[in-house]
Amino acid sequence: MKITPVDIQHKQFRKTLQGYAREEVDTFLDEVIETLEIEIDERAKLEARVGELQEKVAHYKAMEESLQSALVLAQRTADEVKASAHKEADLVKQSAKLELDHELSELRARIADARRELQRQNDHVAAVKQDLRSFLARQASMLEDSGVVQEVAAAPALPMPDEPAHEIAFREST
């Protein structure tokens, strides 16, 4: 059984002939009561303080768990964003490479077409030159037959389409 200050205050002792001095016992009991009351008040205050501190610790632990969860979530989100950015960068690179390959193919096709057109034009120029030479040869042959060649030989030569002008000037000066 727990003794409280009230129990001490109301405690009655039997009287005997050679007992203790009643005033001293009462004074001592009063001091014990006062000390116990102070101790009980201090203990109550300390228990209240312990309760407050336990609540704060529980609150801080909850905050810590919440922050840890937030950090884990933030790290996971950062990793996902990073992975997504890498995937997007890879897609952009692939798209740019495909576009570049397509443009290169188109340019190669245009170059091939231009080369074919150039060859066709060169072939056409060669055919025209050949036709002109044949025509001039026939004309020269007809002129020789008619006797006009001596007069034409004295005239300055006209440049051929495939001969540069400086070659004609050189030929005429010699």
C-alpha positions as CSV (number, residue, x, y, z in Angstrom):
1,M,0.0,0.0,0.0
2,K,1.2,3.5,-0.9
3,I,1.4,6.1,1.8
4,T,0.3,9.6,0.9
5,P,0.7,12.8,2.8
6,V,-3.0,12.6,3.9
7,D,-2.4,9.1,5.3
8,I,0.5,10.5,7.4
9,Q,-1.6,13.4,8.5
10,H,-4.4,11.3,9.7
11,K,-2.3,8.5,11.3
12,Q,-3.1,8.0,15.0
13,F,-0.7,6.2,17.2
14,R,-1.6,4.4,20.4
15,K,-0.5,6.1,23.6
16,T,1.9,4.3,25.9
17,L,3.5,5.2,29.0
18,Q,7.0,5.5,27.8
19,G,6.2,6.6,24.2
20,Y,7.8,9.3,22.1
21,A,7.3,13.0,22.7
22,R,4.1,13.8,20.9
23,E,5.1,17.3,19.8
24,E,8.3,16.0,18.3
25,V,6.5,13.2,16.4
26,D,3.9,15.7,15.1
27,T,6.6,18.2,14.1
28,F,8.5,15.4,12.3
29,L,5.4,14.1,10.7
30,D,4.6,17.6,9.5
31,E,8.0,17.9,8.0
32,V,7.7,14.5,6.3
33,I,4.2,15.5,4.9
34,E,5.7,18.8,3.6
35,T,8.6,17.0,2.0
36,L,6.4,14.3,0.5
37,E,4.0,17.0,-0.9
38,I,7.0,18.8,-2.5
39,E,8.3,15.6,-3.9
40,I,4.9,14.6,-5.2
41,D,4.5,18.0,-6.9
42,E,8.0,17.8,-8.5
43,R,7.3,14.3,-9.6
44,A,4.0,15.4,-11.2
45,K,5.7,18.3,-12.9
46,L,8.5,15.9,-14.2
47,E,6.0,13.4,-15.4
48,A,4.1,16.1,-17.2
49,R,7.4,17.3,-18.7
50,V,8.2,13.7,-19.7
51,G,4.8,13.4,-21.3
52,E,5.4,16.6,-23.3
53,L,8.8,15.5,-24.4
54,Q,7.5,12.1,-25.4
55,E,4.8,13.8,-27.5
56,K,7.5,16.0,-29.1
57,V,9.7,13.0,-29.8
58,A,6.8,11.2,-31.3
59,H,6.0,14.3,-33.4
60,Y,9.7,14.5,-34.5
61,K,9.8,10.8,-35.4
62,A,6.7,11.2,-37.5
63,M,8.3,14.2,-39.2
64,E,11.5,12.2,-39.7
65,E,9.5,9.4,-41.3
66,S,7.6,11.8,-43.5
67,L,10.9,13.5,-44.5
68,Q,12.5,10.2,-45.3
69,S,9.5,9.2,-47.4
70,A,9.6,12.5,-49.2
71,L,13.4,12.1,-49.8
72,V,12.9,8.6,-51.1
73,L,10.0,9.9,-53.4
74,A,12.2,12.8,-54.5
75,Q,15.1,10.5,-55.3
76,R,12.8,8.2,-57.2
77,T,11.3,11.1,-59.1
78,A,14.7,12.5,-59.9
79,D,15.8,9.1,-61.2
80,E,12.7,8.8,-63.3
81,V,13.1,12.3,-64.7
82,K,16.8,11.6,-65.4
83,A,15.9,8.3,-67.2
84,S,13.1,10.0,-69.1
85,A,15.5,12.8,-70.2
86,H,18.0,10.2,-71.4
87,K,15.3,8.4,-73.3
88,E,14.1,11.6,-74.8
89,A,17.6,12.6,-75.7
90,D,18.1,9.2,-77.4
91,L,14.9,9.6,-79.3
92,V,15.9,13.1,-80.4
93,K,19.3,11.7,-81.5
94,Q,17.7,8.9,-83.4
95,S,15.2,11.3,-85.0
96,A,18.0,13.7,-86.0
97,K,20.0,10.8,-87.4
98,L,17.1,9.5,-89.4
99,E,16.4,12.9,-90.7
100,L,20.0,13.4,-91.6
101,D,20.1,10.1,-93.4
102,H,17.0,11.0,-95.3
103,E,18.4,14.3,-96.3
104,L,21.7,12.7,-97.3
105,S,19.8,10.2,-99.4
106,E,17.8,13.0,-101.1
107,L,21.0,15.0,-101.8
108,R,22.7,11.9,-103.2
109,A,19.7,11.3,-105.4
110,R,19.8,14.9,-106.6
111,I,23.6,14.7,-107.2
112,A,23.0,11.5,-109.2
113,D,20.2,13.2,-111.2
114,A,22.4,16.2,-111.8
115,R,25.3,14.0,-113.0
116,R,22.9,12.1,-115.3
117,E,21.6,15.4,-116.6
118,L,25.2,16.7,-117.1
119,Q,26.1,13.5,-119.0
120,R,23.0,13.8,-121.1
121,Q,23.9,17.5,-121.9
122,N,27.5,16.5,-122.7
123,D,26.3,13.7,-124.9
124,H,23.9,16.2,-126.6
125,V,26.7,18.7,-127.1
126,A,29.0,16.0,-128.5
127,A,26.2,14.9,-130.9
128,V,25.6,18.6,-132.0
129,K,29.4,19.0,-132.6
130,Q,29.5,15.9,-134.6
131,D,26.5,16.9,-136.6
132,L,28.1,20.4,-137.2
133,R,31.4,18.8,-138.3
134,S,29.5,16.5,-140.7
135,F,27.5,19.5,-142.0
136,L,30.7,21.6,-142.4
137,A,32.5,18.7,-144.0
138,R,29.7,18.3,-146.5
139,Q,29.6,22.0,-147.2
140,A,33.4,22.1,-147.6
141,S,33.2,19.2,-150.0
142,M,30.5,21.0,-152.0
143,L,32.5,24.2,-152.0
144,E,35.6,22.3,-153.3
145,D,33.6,20.8,-156.0
146,S,32.3,24.2,-157.0
147,G,35.7,26.0,-156.9
148,V,34.9,28.5,-154.2
149,V,37.4,27.0,-151.7
150,Q,40.3,29.2,-152.8
151,E,38.3,32.3,-151.9
152,V,37.1,30.9,-148.5
153,A,40.6,29.8,-147.6
154,A,41.7,33.4,-147.7
155,A,38.9,34.4,-145.3
156,P,39.5,34.3,-141.5
157,A,38.5,31.1,-139.8
158,L,35.4,30.9,-137.6
159,P,35.8,29.3,-134.2
160,M,34.4,25.9,-133.7
161,P,32.1,25.5,-130.8
162,D,34.4,23.1,-129.0
163,E,37.5,25.3,-129.6
164,P,38.4,28.1,-127.2
165,A,38.8,31.6,-128.9
166,H,42.6,31.8,-127.9
167,E,43.3,28.6,-129.9
168,I,41.6,30.1,-133.0
169,A,43.7,33.3,-132.6
170,F,46.8,31.2,-132.3
171,R,45.9,29.2,-135.4
172,E,45.2,32.3,-137.4
173,S,48.5,33.9,-136.4
174,T,50.5,30.9,-137.7
